[in-house]
Each structure stands twice: as structure tokens, then as C-alpha cells.
């Protein structure tokens, strides 16, 4: 008799997005990025929002040439790199896990 295998845990997709940028109008220097991180496993979702400031670099990339992927990489690096990115994503994963298997509930046992 074959044993039933445990259901596979859903795969969580993490999406980093730049919600807005603040810049100097004289030269396009981006000094603040507002970002979101969304976690979705197909059933449950969670998210985080933050802002981070940047130091002026030696060589500016023209504002019109910036891409979301580039600015997301700046945000992730300014936050603390891969370790901090993993920390943020782990916290969002914990929120999804809590939604899937709540550790607390409210209510009364009678009707």
C-alpha cells in the first residue's frame, strides 16, 4: 500500500516594486526611493512598504535612463544587501504561514 505524500508547500513569489522616487530637479539625482515588497503564494498575500535615502554618487545616471530593476537593486543594497532582503522576505513568508495556519483565534465555544 502506497503512502500518501504530504502536500507540497506553495511557492511564494516575492515582487519588489518602486512606488515613487524623489529627485533633485536640477540634475535628476534620486535622493529617496519608496518601495513595496509583495509576497503571494497563490492563495495568501502579504506586503511591506518602505522608503530609503541615497547618498549622491560620483556619476549620476540620467533620470530618464533609470529602470525599475536598477532602482530596486539600489534599494536592496542600501537596505543591507542580500542578508536584509532575505530577512524582509522571511518576515513576509512568516505572515503568509500565519495566514495559512493561524496560531491564534478568537471566539467562544458555545452557541
MARBA-3410 file (N, C-alpha, C, O; in Angstrom, 1 decimal):
111
0.8,-1.2,0.0,0.0,0.0,0.0,0.9,1.2,0.0,1.8,1.4,0.8 ~ 0.7,2.1,-0.9,1.5,3.3,-1.1,1.0,4.4,0.0,-0.1,4.6,0.3 ~ 2.0,5.1,0.5,1.8,6.1,1.5,1.4,7.4,0.7,2.0,7.7,-0.3 ~ 0.5,8.1,1.2,0.1,9.4,0.6,1.2,10.4,1.0,1.7,10.5,2.1 ~ 1.7,11.1,0.0,2.7,12.1,0.3,2.1,13.4,0.8,1.0,13.7,0.5
2.9,14.1,1.6,2.4,15.3,2.1,2.2,16.3,1.0,3.0,16.3,0.0 ~ 1.2,17.2,1.1,1.0,18.2,0.1,2.2,19.1,0.0,2.8,19.5,1.0 ~ 2.6,19.5,-1.2,3.7,20.4,-1.5,3.3,21.7,-1.0,2.2,22.2,-1.2 ~ 4.3,22.4,-0.3,4.1,23.7,0.2,4.0,24.6,-1.1,4.8,24.5,-2.0 ~ 3.1,25.6,-1.0,3.0,26.5,-2.2,4.3,27.3,-2.3,5.0,27.6,-1.3
4.6,27.7,-3.5,5.7,28.5,-3.8,5.3,30.0,-3.7,4.3,30.4,-4.2 ~ 6.1,30.7,-2.9,5.9,32.1,-2.7,6.7,32.9,-3.7,7.9,32.7,-3.9 ~ 6.0,33.9,-4.3,6.7,34.8,-5.3,6.8,36.2,-4.6,5.8,36.7,-4.1 ~ 8.0,36.7,-4.5,8.3,38.0,-3.9,8.5,39.0,-5.1,9.3,38.7,-5.9 ~ 7.8,40.1,-5.0,7.9,41.1,-6.0,8.3,42.4,-5.4,7.6,43.0,-4.6
9.4,43.0,-5.8,9.9,44.3,-5.4,9.4,45.3,-6.4,9.6,45.1,-7.6 ~ 8.9,46.4,-6.0,8.4,47.4,-6.9,8.8,48.8,-6.3,8.8,49.0,-5.1 ~ 9.1,49.7,-7.2,9.4,51.1,-6.8,8.1,51.9,-7.0,7.5,52.0,-8.1 ~ 7.5,52.4,-5.9,6.3,53.1,-5.9,6.5,54.6,-6.3,5.6,55.2,-7.0 ~ 7.6,55.2,-5.9,7.8,56.6,-6.3,9.3,56.9,-6.0,10.0,56.2,-5.2
9.8,57.9,-6.7,11.1,58.4,-6.5,11.1,59.9,-6.2,10.3,60.6,-6.8 ~ 11.9,60.4,-5.3,12.1,61.8,-5.1,13.5,62.2,-5.6,14.5,61.5,-5.4 ~ 13.5,63.3,-6.4,14.8,63.7,-7.0,15.0,65.2,-7.0,14.0,66.0,-6.8 ~ 16.2,65.6,-7.3,16.5,67.0,-7.5,16.1,67.3,-8.9,16.5,66.6,-9.8 ~ 15.5,68.4,-9.1,15.1,68.8,-10.5,16.2,69.3,-11.3,16.1,69.3,-12.5
17.2,69.8,-10.6,18.4,70.4,-11.4,19.2,69.4,-12.2,19.6,69.6,-13.3 ~ 19.4,68.2,-11.5,20.2,67.2,-12.2,19.7,65.8,-12.2,20.3,64.9,-12.7 ~ 18.5,65.6,-11.6,17.9,64.3,-11.6,18.3,63.3,-10.5,18.0,62.2,-10.5 ~ 19.2,63.8,-9.6,19.7,63.0,-8.5,18.5,62.5,-7.7,17.8,63.2,-7.1 ~ 18.4,61.1,-7.6,17.3,60.5,-6.8,17.9,60.3,-5.4,18.8,59.6,-5.2
17.2,61.0,-4.5,17.7,61.0,-3.1,16.8,60.1,-2.2,17.2,59.8,-1.1 ~ 15.6,59.7,-2.7,14.7,58.8,-1.9,14.0,57.9,-2.8,13.4,58.4,-3.9 ~ 13.9,56.7,-2.5,13.0,55.7,-3.2,12.0,55.2,-2.2,12.3,54.8,-1.1 ~ 10.8,55.1,-2.7,9.7,54.5,-1.9,9.4,53.2,-2.6,9.2,53.1,-3.8 ~ 9.4,52.1,-1.8,9.3,50.8,-2.4,8.3,49.9,-1.7,7.9,50.2,-0.6
7.8,48.9,-2.4,6.9,47.9,-1.9,7.6,46.5,-2.1,8.3,46.3,-3.1 ~ 7.3,45.6,-1.2,7.6,44.2,-1.4,6.3,43.4,-1.2,5.7,43.5,-0.2 ~ 5.9,42.6,-2.2,4.7,41.8,-2.1,5.1,40.4,-2.1,6.0,39.9,-2.9 ~ 4.4,39.6,-1.3,4.6,38.1,-1.2,3.2,37.5,-1.6,2.2,37.9,-1.0 ~ 3.2,36.5,-2.5,2.0,35.9,-2.9,2.3,34.4,-3.1,3.2,34.1,-3.9
1.5,33.6,-2.5,1.7,32.1,-2.8,0.5,31.5,-3.6,0.3,30.3,-3.6 ~ -0.3,32.4,-4.2,-1.4,31.9,-5.0,-2.7,31.9,-4.2,-3.8,31.9,-4.8 ~ -2.6,31.8,-2.9,-3.8,31.8,-2.0,-3.8,33.0,-1.1,-4.7,33.7,-0.9 ~ -2.6,33.2,-0.5,-2.4,34.3,0.5,-1.4,35.3,0.0,-0.6,35.0,-0.8 ~ -1.6,36.5,0.6,-0.6,37.5,0.2,-0.3,38.4,1.4,-1.1,38.5,2.3
0.8,39.1,1.3,1.3,40.0,2.3,2.2,41.0,1.7,2.7,40.8,0.6 ~ 2.4,42.1,2.3,3.3,43.1,1.7,3.9,44.0,2.7,3.5,44.1,3.9 ~ 4.9,44.8,2.3,5.6,45.7,3.1,5.9,47.0,2.2,6.0,46.9,1.0 ~ 6.0,48.1,2.9,6.2,49.4,2.2,7.4,50.1,3.0,7.4,50.0,4.2 ~ 8.3,50.7,2.3,9.3,51.4,2.9,9.9,52.5,2.1,9.6,52.6,0.9
10.7,53.3,2.7,11.4,54.4,2.0,12.9,54.4,2.4,13.2,54.0,3.5 ~ 13.7,54.7,1.5,15.2,54.7,1.8,15.8,55.9,1.1,15.5,56.1,-0.1 ~ 16.8,56.5,1.7,17.5,57.6,1.1,18.8,57.1,0.5,19.4,56.1,1.0 ~ 19.3,57.9,-0.4,20.6,57.6,-1.1,21.6,58.7,-0.9,21.2,59.9,-0.9 ~ 22.8,58.4,-0.9,23.9,59.4,-0.9,24.2,59.7,-2.4,24.0,58.9,-3.3
24.5,61.0,-2.7,24.8,61.4,-4.0,26.0,60.6,-4.6,27.1,60.6,-3.9 ~ 25.9,59.9,-5.7,27.0,59.2,-6.3,27.9,60.1,-7.1,27.6,61.3,-7.4 ~ 29.1,59.6,-7.4,30.1,60.4,-8.1,29.6,60.6,-9.6,29.7,61.7,-10.1 ~ 29.0,59.5,-10.1,28.5,59.6,-11.5,27.0,59.4,-11.5,26.5,58.3,-11.2 ~ 26.2,60.4,-11.9,24.8,60.3,-12.0,24.3,59.6,-13.2,24.9,59.8,-14.3
23.4,58.7,-13.1,22.7,58.1,-14.3,21.5,59.1,-14.6,20.8,59.4,-13.7 ~ 21.4,59.5,-15.8,20.3,60.4,-16.1,18.9,59.8,-15.7,18.7,58.6,-15.8 ~ 18.1,60.6,-15.1,16.8,60.2,-14.5,16.0,59.4,-15.6,15.4,58.3,-15.2 ~ 16.0,59.9,-16.8,15.2,59.2,-17.9,15.8,57.8,-18.2,15.0,57.0,-18.8 ~ 17.0,57.5,-17.8,17.6,56.2,-18.1,17.4,55.2,-17.0,17.8,54.0,-17.1
16.9,55.6,-15.9,16.7,54.7,-14.7,15.6,53.7,-15.1,14.6,53.9,-15.8 ~ 15.9,52.4,-14.6,14.9,51.4,-14.7,14.4,50.9,-13.3,15.2,51.1,-12.4 ~ 13.3,50.3,-13.3,12.8,49.8,-12.0,13.8,48.7,-11.5,14.1,48.8,-10.3 ~ 14.3,47.8,-12.3,15.3,46.8,-11.8,16.5,47.5,-11.2,17.0,47.0,-10.2 ~ 17.0,48.6,-11.9,18.2,49.2,-11.4,17.9,49.9,-10.0,18.7,49.7,-9.0
16.8,50.6,-9.9,16.5,51.2,-8.6,16.2,50.2,-7.5,16.6,50.4,-6.4 ~ 15.5,49.1,-7.9,15.3,48.0,-6.9,16.7,47.5,-6.4,16.8,47.3,-5.2 ~ 17.6,47.4,-7.2,19.0,46.9,-6.8,19.6,47.9,-5.9,20.3,47.6,-4.9 ~ 19.4,49.2,-6.1,19.9,50.3,-5.2,19.3,50.2,-3.9,19.9,50.2,-2.8 ~ 17.9,50.0,-3.9,17.2,49.9,-2.6,17.7,48.7,-1.8,18.0,48.8,-0.6
17.8,47.5,-2.5,18.2,46.3,-1.8,19.6,46.5,-1.2,19.9,46.0,-0.1 ~ 20.5,47.1,-2.0,21.9,47.3,-1.5,21.9,48.3,-0.3,22.6,48.1,0.7 ~ 21.1,49.4,-0.4,21.1,50.4,0.7,20.5,49.8,1.9,20.8,50.2,3.0 ~ 19.5,48.8,1.8,18.9,48.2,3.0,19.9,47.3,3.7,19.7,47.0,4.9 ~ 20.9,46.8,3.0,21.9,45.9,3.6,22.2,44.7,2.8,22.8,43.7,3.3
21.8,44.7,1.5,22.2,43.6,0.6,21.3,42.4,0.8,20.2,42.4,1.4 ~ 21.9,41.3,0.3,21.1,40.0,0.3,20.6,39.6,1.7,19.5,39.0,1.8 ~ 21.4,39.8,2.7,21.0,39.4,4.0,19.7,40.1,4.5,18.8,39.4,5.0 ~ 19.7,41.4,4.3,18.5,42.1,4.7,17.3,41.8,3.8,16.2,41.7,4.2 ~ 17.5,41.6,2.5,16.5,41.2,1.5,15.9,39.9,2.0,14.7,39.7,2.1
16.7,38.9,2.4,16.3,37.6,2.9,15.5,37.8,4.2,14.5,37.1,4.4 ~ 15.9,38.7,5.0,15.2,38.9,6.3,13.8,39.5,6.0,12.8,39.0,6.6 ~ 13.7,40.4,5.1,12.4,41.0,4.8,11.5,39.9,4.2,10.3,39.8,4.6 ~ 12.0,39.2,3.3,11.2,38.1,2.6,10.8,37.0,3.6,9.7,36.5,3.5 ~ 11.7,36.7,4.6,11.3,35.7,5.6,10.2,36.2,6.5,9.3,35.5,6.9
10.2,37.5,6.8,9.2,38.1,7.6,7.8,38.0,6.9,6.8,37.7,7.5 ~ 7.9,38.3,5.6,6.6,38.2,4.8,6.2,36.8,4.7,5.0,36.5,4.7 ~ 7.1,35.9,4.5,6.8,34.4,4.4,6.1,34.0,5.8,5.2,33.2,5.7 ~ 6.6,34.5,6.9,6.0,34.2,8.2,4.6,34.7,8.3,3.7,34.0,8.8 ~ 4.3,35.8,7.7,2.9,36.3,7.7,2.0,35.4,6.8,0.9,35.2,7.2
2.5,35.0,5.7,1.8,34.0,4.9,1.5,32.7,5.6,0.4,32.2,5.6 ~ 2.5,32.2,6.3,2.4,31.0,7.0,1.4,31.1,8.1,0.6,30.2,8.4 ~ 1.4,32.3,8.8,0.4,32.6,9.8,-1.0,32.6,9.3,-2.0,32.1,9.9 ~ -1.2,33.2,8.1,-2.5,33.2,7.4,-3.0,31.8,7.1,-4.1,31.4,7.3 ~ -2.0,31.0,6.6,-2.3,29.6,6.2,-2.7,28.7,7.5,-3.6,27.9,7.4
-1.9,28.9,8.5,-2.0,28.1,9.8,-2.0,29.0,11.0,-1.0,29.1,11.6 ~ -3.2,29.7,11.2,-3.2,30.7,12.3,-2.8,30.1,13.7,-3.2,28.9,14.0 ~ -2.0,30.8,14.4,-1.6,30.4,15.8,-2.5,30.9,16.9,-2.4,30.6,18.0 ~ -3.4,31.8,16.5,-4.3,32.4,17.5,-5.7,32.5,16.8,-5.8,32.6,15.6 ~ -6.7,32.5,17.7,-8.1,32.6,17.2,-8.9,33.3,18.3,-8.5,33.4,19.5
-10.0,33.8,18.0,-11.0,34.4,18.9,-12.3,33.7,18.8,-12.7,33.1,17.8 ~ -13.1,33.8,19.8,-14.4,33.2,19.8,-14.8,32.5,21.1,-14.0,32.5,22.0 ~ -16.0,32.0,21.1,-16.5,31.3,22.3,-16.9,29.9,21.9,-17.2,29.7,20.7 ~ -16.8,28.9,22.8,-17.1,27.5,22.4,-18.6,27.2,22.4,-18.9,26.1,22.1 ~ -19.4,28.1,22.7,-20.9,27.8,22.8,-21.6,28.7,21.8,-21.1,29.7,21.2
-22.8,28.3,21.5,-23.7,29.0,20.5,-24.6,30.0,21.2,-25.4,30.6,20.6
END
